[in-house]
């Protein structure tokens, strides 16, 4: 048998302890009378005031007694104020004081720098692969617990295929509630969703539903009636989950990553079509915003191909999203001057903000004067909406088509059972110009038109704009022919 120091679990624990010592040494330079766990609890109390003592314990991996001791210390040091709850004398009201808020503010930059330094020189691929491997270990341990429950207690009702009885559905809805409360970007809304789903469950709203797909759709409708968040939804995906659960080894995980990269390559990373229309108008049909780590070269080549056009039409009518990194990559080509803040994503876990600034592409590669026209539809969603939203509010492009889907909160799938995932937004976009985003509203076009007609309208407008700008009649014939068609 291997020595403990030869196992992966030793390396994981060693990594955590190293990071904690490293993080604490930097935090201690700012605040000398707080331990690392006390600082984390203070931040959690400020960000998640609605969480119970038990939930705070789970969030920080501490027992209730430890949390109580830390609360006493924070109270004595005037970081929090504690008073008896008027409705329930057994409970306390906890309020972060002005001193506590100032301390959190002073630590924010230090915490961000700690995290950045710890993962320095790790690529997105490295981090994704690491997260995948750790997730498998967590799931394996969870599966062991589930198996023991099945073996010693009876059937784990959440794992049945169709959730046919009331007890199964109660357990499953409790899982969904826990996922949303623990992870959704708006904690207060998460609690409201939990209360509403529990109320609907007690009313018997789900009792007669046997079709799993219909059940997922009804739950999604109920959840979105409170959140108005089109990303937050329940998905019936037994095959996807089965494939994910089968990938338990490092080789399997790596195989899945390679398969996905090959698939992205097979669709040309979402760059469906590029051509030059009559009148020297560039056209790009972009179906996905892939990671520049994989697709940056393709994007560069396409921009270069369109370099000498008089105007460019970018079609995102069939684009359901992707990564904001490619949004940042492409938009930067159409800007001039110094870099500036394009968008910020706030993540609930860790109270973390990630900023996206324009990329300083070489000046001779940029197209800051080329007229842009963006085509949208109801199917335009997520990162594709950010692309249109950013360009619209920068007054850099004309948006033509339909109002977009309205999804501005990134996140991912969290498994609720062996058949269902909950796509849970864990962050939200903050535009530096509007101070908000397009969630639930979508991007409103400058020219509202049926999506099917958007290309023709954009093509004609681009030619008419050029004709007016250049005072040139050479576009008249093309415009005339287009209008006839």
Order of alpha helices (4+ residues) and beta strands (2+ residues): alpha-alpha-alpha-alpha-beta-beta-alpha-alpha-alpha-alpha-alpha-beta-alpha-alpha-beta-beta-alpha-beta-alpha-beta-beta-beta-alpha-beta-beta-beta-beta-beta-alpha-alpha
